[in-house]
Amino acid sequence: MDLLENPYFGVGLLFLFALTFPALFLILSKAFGPHSSRREPMKYTTYESGVVPAGEPRQRFSVKYFLYGMIFIVFDLEVVFVYPWAVLAKRLGIVGFFEMIFFITILTLGLGYVWRKGGFQWE
């Protein structure tokens, strides 16, 4: 069997590129990049858009912040499911249509629940 006809040749080649290019660029940046012989304390501080850091790095966030994040993830996943359905809507037929209506109904009920509980009001 010829090497190019092997079904795993493409995977092996991709794996080789995935290992070679990052290693090559790391070596090149180490060889040609700027070098600093002294340790500067400013270099090891956190970067806050050019503003000098103030306060403790570990601060408590409001639970509302995480609620917004979870709600965003839920509706982001909705888009992930609705887009392929829209592309294949004709092929899925009426059954696929009603399955998507059921899916969107569940998400709408969840949205109503979060809204009613005050999940969107930042206080």
N, C-alpha and C positions, 0 to 999 in steps of 0.2 A: 504494500500500500504506500502510495506517495505521501510525503509529509503534508503537502498542501491539501490533500483530500481527506486528511484526518479531521473528524468533526470537532476535535478539541484544539485544533491548531489556532483558531481565532481567540479562544479563551486563554491559551498559553501566551500568545502574543500580547494580548491586552494585559495579562498579569505581568509580563516582562516590562512593558511600558509603564505600568503602574508602580513598579519598583524602581525602574531606572531613572525616570525623569525627576521625581522628588529627590532622590539621592544625588543626582547630578547637580541640581540647582542648590542643594544644601552645600555641597562641596565648593561650587563656584562662588556662592555668597560668602563662604568662610575664607576663600582664597582672595577674592577681589573686593570684599566689602570693607567698610571703615573699621578700624581697630581702635579700641580705647584701652590704654594700659592702666589707667587709674579708675577706681570705682567712685563714681559720683553719686551722692545720696539722692539727688533729684531724679536720677535715672531710674531709681527703684521705687519711686512714689507712684500712686495711682494717677491716672490721667483723667481729668474731668473737664474736657473741652477747653483747656488752657487756663482754667480757674484753679487756684490753689485749694487743695482739699481741706475741708473744714468739718470738724466733728468726727465721730466714730465711724469706721467703715461698716460696722454691723448695726444696722438700724432695723427696727420693726416696721413692717409694712402693714397697712390696713388689710383686713380680710376682704374688703370690697375689691381691692386690687386683684386678688387672686380669683374672685368671682368673675370679674370682667375677663380675665384671662381664660377661664374655663368656658365662659359663654362664647368667647371668640373662637375657641377651638371647636366647640360644637357646631357653630355655624360655618366655620371653615371646612369642617368635614362634610357638611351638607353640600357645599359647592363641589367638593371632590366626588360626591355621589351623583349629584344632579347633572353635572356636565357630561359624563359619559352616557347617562341616560338620554340626554337631549340629542346626542349624536346618533344613538341607536334607537330612537323612539319608534321609527317606522317598523324596524325589524322586530321589536319587542311586542308590538301590537297592543291590543286593549288590556291584556293582562299586565304588561309592563306599565301601562298608563295608570291602572288602578293601584298597583304596588307603589308607584311614585306618589300618588295622591295620599295613600296611607302613610308613607314615610314623611311627607311634608305636613300632614295633619298632626302626627306625633310631635314633630319639631315645633309646630305652631302652638300646640297645647303646652309644651315645655316653655316656650317664650311667654305665653300668657301667665303661666305659673310664676316664672321669675319676675315678670312685670308686676304681678299682683302682690308678691311678697316684698316688693321694693328693692329688688336687686339692681336696678338701674339708677337709683338715687344715691348720689355720693354725698355723704354728710360728714 
